Each structure stands twice: as C-alpha cells, then as structure tokens.
Amino acid sequence: MNFFESQAKARNQTKTLVFLFGVAVLSLIVLTNLLVMGVFGYFGLDGQAITLQYIVDQFHWKVFTAISIVVLIFIFVASLYKISTLSGGGKVVAKSLGGSLINHSTDNL
C-alpha cells in the first residue's frame, strides 16, 4: 500500500464527510424551522391546501433566522464538547468504544 495514495484517498473521504456534514446541518436547520413554525402556528391555515408556494408566502424570515442561530449554537457547542472529550488521543477514543488495555507481557496472543 502506497502512503501517498492512502493520504490522497483520506483527503477525498474527508472532503466528502465535511460536505455531508454541511448538508446535514442545513437539513437540520430547515426541518427545525418548519417544525417550529408549524407547531407554533406561523403558517396561518385558513382552509387552503398547504403547498410550497403557500409556505413561501407565509414564511417569517426573522423567526427563521432566530431559529437557525439557535440550532447553529447548539451544533457548535456540541461539536466543541465532542472535540474536547476526544482531545485525549487514541486512548480516550478506544475507551469510549469499549476497548480495554492489553498487557504487553502476556503470552496470550
């Protein structure tokens, strides 16, 4: 296995994961906004069928912005927390996944 090929493959996979994370964040923002606006009655249903045009017409951009900021803050804080918990290195990651310490002096392999 060539180190440089593996490194290039890892970079491409990282770019894909970062893109998918961005898509997940945007989806979470949009779905949270639609849920909150639907639950709290921002879409005034006056007997009309709910269509995409109706939602766009009834959309409250100030509420959308406020909810988006709150969701982004939650994601940012959760990311910082996860980064801080994993900053201990490989031991912390292995322990969090249920790993156990192997004694180097054992004859059991």
PEJOZI-V505304 format. One record per pair of residues at least 12 apart in sequence whose ideal C-beta (glycine too) atoms are under 8 Angstrom apart, sorted by the first residue. I is the first residue (numbers start at 1). J is the second residue. D is the distance in whole Angstrom. If there is no record, write none. Layout:
# PEJOZI-V505304
((I | J | D) (I | J | D))
This chain:
# PEJOZI-V505304
((25 | 72 | 8) (25 | 75 | 6) (28 | 71 | 6) (28 | 75 | 7) (29 | 67 | 8) (29 | 68 | 5) (29 | 71 | 5) (29 | 72 | 7) (32 | 67 | 6) (32 | 71 | 5) (33 | 63 | 8) (33 | 64 | 5) (33 | 67 | 5) (33 | 68 | 7) (34 | 55 | 8) (36 | 63 | 8) (36 | 67 | 6) (37 | 59 | 8) (37 | 60 | 7) (37 | 63 | 6) (37 | 64 | 8) (37 | 67 | 8) (42 | 58 | 7) (42 | 60 | 5) (42 | 63 | 6) (43 | 55 | 6) (43 | 58 | 5) (44 | 58 | 6))
